[in-house]
Amino acid sequence: MLKSPSLAYPPIGIFVGRSPRTAPGPWSGWGRTLASWYHRISLRLGLHTSIAKSLENAALTAAEAGGNTFQIFSASPRMWRASPPAPSAIKLLERARDRHDLFPLVIHDNYLINLASCSEPLRLQSTAAFRGEIERALAIGAEYLVAHPGNCKGYSVEQGIYTVIRSLAEAAQDLDTTKLTVLLENTAGAGAVLGSRFEELDAMRQFAAELTDLKIGFCIDTCHCLASGYDVSSAAGLKETVAEMDRLLGLENVRVIHANDSKGALGSHLDRHEHIGRGHIGEDGFRRILNHPKLRTKAFILETPVDEEGDELRNLAMLKTLCRKRTTNLGVR
């Protein structure tokens, strides 16, 4: 339902730094009580898989790689229009997920969508495409739909934030989205791209509640964090970043972490993912991230490059190895 805005043009600044804790926990609304309890205590590690062969095959690929969660595109990431999946394909996906304990399922929206665009034709096209993303996510039974806020070139940050919220509200209008949460992803902060600062993401979620019933949470990308100036590579930096995340976003609203090392240095604004342990975050950085007591309940999903066959398996194995390597000087609390 599209709510009537209480403000003709919202003063975004009044919300920066405030973080209401009214959202449900990361697995609430899921009917399987026992499974919900299990997933709260079980570390979720997975990767992005392809639906080129089928939805079922995407799930089986994740399971064969040793994952217990996964992310997909629900259609081609470089096409505006897409057909809904067949009911038979959805049923096979559901069976594969249940059989291999693959939860949550995360869908990433396509690369063409720009919900913050100052070009009204592009904004409307993006909104329509995002509505299709929501409809497919609901049909497939995904728990989360990840979206980049978009590029607001030509707008102020405040105008861009409001445009994102307006686009989200219009995309979800008259849809029953109670079983889905949209996760806004933090960005590397290049140019006029929104979402590199937690304050911007916080404002989007808070104002979204004024316009729509669509549930909003967050996906935090480790590479984007480092590139935008949040030092997740050091013990002190991670402690400060997690504290800021909790203060501004509410850790209960962070549902997914994209586990990517970074080819760019701290504050470089370079969005280039690297293999786990080979970038500027490094093995020690990921060991601290994965073992942080306030992050271990999140779903960690790889989006690392595949330069050679088997790279995705090696990166997932590295995450599992680092999870097991607990030391007395991890520097996390």
Protein Blocks (a to p, Z undefined) as FASTA:
>chain_A
ZZddfbfbacfklmgopacdfbccfkgoiablmlmmmmmmpccddddddfklomklmmmm
mmmnopabdcddfbdfkbfbdcdddfklmmmmmmmmmmnopacddddddfkbcfkbcbfk
lmmmmmmmmmmmmmmmmmnopabdcddfbjcehiafklmmmmmmmmmmmmmgoiafklpc
cdddddehiajbghkafklmmmmmmmmmmmoccdcdddddfklmmmnopafkbmklmmmm
mmmmmmmnopmlmmbdcddddfbdehklpacdddehiamnommlmmmmmmpmklmmpccd
dfbdcfbghklmmmmmmmmmmmmmccfklopZZ
